[in-house]
Amino acid sequence: MSTAAGAALLLAAAVVCSSADGESEARRRAVPAVYVFGDSLVDVGNNDFLPPPAPRAGSPCGVDLPRAIPGGRTGRFTNGYNLADIIAQRVGFDMSPLAYLSLTPQASLDLLSSHVGANYASGGSGILDDTGNGTITLREQVKMFADTKATMIKANKLGNNRVNRLLSQSLFLISTAGNDFLAFGDGRATRSDASAYIAKMVTTYLKHIKELYRLGARRLGLLDALPIGCLPGCRTSFGHDDACDAAANSLARRFNALLRLEMASAKAASMPGMEYSIASIYGIFSDMITNPELDNRLQEATSACCGGGRLNAELDCSASSNLCTDRDGYVFWDKVHGTQAAYQRAVAAMFDGAAVTKFTEPVSFGQLITGKQAAPVAVLDKLERPYVDLEAEI
Ligand SMILES: *[C@@H]1O[C@H](CO)[C@@H](O)[C@H](O)[C@H]1NC(C)=O
């Protein structure tokens, strides 16, 4: 009895403390919540809950994260914080919102307040349903968010308007496309049908973005495709002497250019009130790779920190890998992912207003967060209609 009462008191104290903390935290946040979609550049552990062949971020991934991260499994495909974490930190959170599949019953309740956000990203996934066997496809991630929103509205006594207002002010972050290019390596796509394949990627991406818009997203941050040909794992495949694969980079650039074009016209044609920024991860990483002298820390821009073989990039990063010691001096953590240090530099560039036109367009991430108010609630409500499966339209 007394133990139970003591426990109840402790719980009550914990609730009071956490809500006090929550309030002061909420005050320094620039947005009510962050919702994250996409691939391993932003996954914070969803894949830990998927069976193979979905890739998992095992040790030594996460080696540089604070040990206090719950569960010990970090689920991040890098040595420390990933792009979702660092972007969330820039807008006032401790790190990325939790992986959706990791939510405890209490965390699920917190999510329904619309003041927390969630991370639906899945390492290995792409834009297309055929990309990333066994991962959570972008289509499924958007459907999970649709389910989240429906539950928010049911749970929120103040109704649709309040939920829509909070969602319209929240940051929706998507990092995808990189894995779709694997189709050119395994024969599902060829150079001769590259235009059609890239067009299909962009069309499908826009369908998913329009669905997020319909669900209330009004502040959208997109990360474009990396210079995939300069990833250490790409340099060491196909036998091109460890140089960047120019043809692979050209595929990424063509996708990135078409995405900018189609996003601008889709906003003008059918997404009034949508504010967005496309960050050129391509440009930011190209800069780090070709001009290492611009950053006196990030000097190693060719080989991977964790792996094995040539450029430390012929083998996957695993517990038995060669691990570099100066991890802040490497651009690449393993054969495909950046280090926390590279991601920090990338996020600094995305938020820098002076980077507009160089690394972000039409506005920087900083302007996206502090910029114009999102669409009035009335517009959002008019757009409410039942979830339609996107399949039919693609
Ligand atoms: C997907 O993975 C499963 C399990 O490893 C395998 O049986 C199946 O053949 C794979 N499908 C494709 C299309 O590669």
The ligand as a MOL file (V3000), in Angstrom:
LIG
                    3D

  0  0  0     0  0            999 V3000
M  V30 BEGIN CTAB
M  V30 COUNTS 14 14 0 0 0
M  V30 BEGIN ATOM
M  V30 1 C 12.5250 -9.6290 -50.8130 0
M  V30 2 O 13.1110 -10.2730 -49.7100 0
M  V30 3 C 12.5930 -11.5450 -49.4410 0
M  V30 4 C 13.1870 -12.0490 -48.1320 0
M  V30 5 O 14.5860 -12.0150 -48.1600 0
M  V30 6 C 12.9000 -12.4860 -50.6180 0
M  V30 7 O 12.3730 -13.7690 -50.3760 0
M  V30 8 C 12.2860 -11.8910 -51.8740 0
M  V30 9 O 12.6590 -12.6500 -52.9810 0
M  V30 10 C 12.7600 -10.4560 -52.0800 0
M  V30 11 N 12.0200 -9.8470 -53.1700 0
M  V30 12 C 12.6320 -9.2040 -54.1500 0
M  V30 13 C 11.7410 -8.6210 -55.1790 0
M  V30 14 O 13.8370 -9.0770 -54.2210 0
M  V30 END ATOM
M  V30 BEGIN BOND
M  V30 1 1 1 2
M  V30 2 1 1 10
M  V30 3 1 2 3
M  V30 4 1 3 4
M  V30 5 1 3 6
M  V30 6 1 4 5
M  V30 7 1 6 7
M  V30 8 1 6 8
M  V30 9 1 8 9
M  V30 10 1 8 10
M  V30 11 1 10 11
M  V30 12 1 11 12
M  V30 13 1 12 13
M  V30 14 2 12 14
M  V30 END BOND
M  V30 END CTAB
M  END
